[in-house]
C-alpha cells in the first residue's frame, strides 16, 4: 500500500512493482539497486564494494583486465629491480642458480643433458668437419660462464660468494652496463684461456670445462686494477688471487687454471680500458675501446678457423 502517494510509510508492507526484478534473474524480486549502473540486483548478483553494492557486470568492468594486471605487475617488478643497487650482480647469481638447478635435475633424473648442452670444450671452436663427434658451437664460450658442476654444490657456493663479495662493489663503482660487459668479456677470456691451451697441449682439445670461475677471476682482476688506481692497498687482495690461482696448479685438482688465468687477464685489461676513459666527456672513447676489445675477443675466438692445434702429431 502507498500512503499519500509518497511511498510506503514506516511499518507498512511494500509490494514489488513490475520493475523490481533482478536484471539477470527476472524471477527474483528485489529492491536493491547497483550503485554504479542503477539496475536492480538480487542477492545472488550483489557484490559488496567500498562504494556500496555493485552488480557482477560492473565489478568486471571496474576490475583491470588480465593484460593490464600483467602489465602492472611487470612495471612493479621492473621498479623493484631498478631500485636494487646491484641488479646485474643479483641477476647473474639468480641465473647461475637456475642453471644449476636445471643441471642437477638432468644429472640425477636424466643423462646430464643440460650440462652437455652448455659446457665448453675447445673442440667446439673447431670447424665442424674436423671432428665427427663434435660440432662447431662457439656460443658455448658464453653459456659455460653460467654453469657449474652439478655434483658439487660447493662449486656454485664459492663462486656465488665471491661474486656477491666483489661483484656488488665493482658494479656500484663502474655502473650496471659496464659491469655486465666486464663479466661477459672476462667469461669469454676464460674460455679463450682453455681454448689456447690446446695449442700447448693438443690432447686437451676435447676436455670440457664448466663454471663461472673465469668470469669471477676477471672480476677479481678488475677489482685489483681499480683499487690500485685509487691508491688502495691491494696486498690482501693480491694474495687472495694468488692463492686461488695457485690451487689450480696442484696435481690431481680438477680445476681449470687456464680459465682462471684467461678470465683474470681479460677482466683486468677491460677495467684498465674503462679507467683510462672514465668520465662523461670520454664516454665515446670508452665505448669505442670496449667495442674494439669485443671485436678482438671475437677474432681470437675464431683462431681455430685459421690455425688448428696439432692434434694429429707432427
Buried (B, 14 or more C-beta within 10 A) or exposed (E): EEEEEEEEEEEEEEEEEEEBBBBBBEEBBBEBBBBBEEBBBBEEBBBEEEEEBBBBBBBEEEEEEEEEEEEEEEEEEEEEEEEBEBBBBBBBBEEBBEBBEBBBEBBEEEEBEBBEBBBBBBBBBBEEEBBEEBEBBBEBBBBBBBBBBBEEEEBBEBBBEBBBEBBBBBBEBBEBEBBBBBBBBBBBBBBBBBBBBBBEEBEBBBBBBBBBBBBBBBBBBBBBBBBBEEEEEBEEBBEBBEEBBEEBEEEEEEBBBBBBBBBBBBBBBBBBBBBEBBEEEBEEBBEEBBEEBBEEBEEBBEBBEEEBBEBEEE
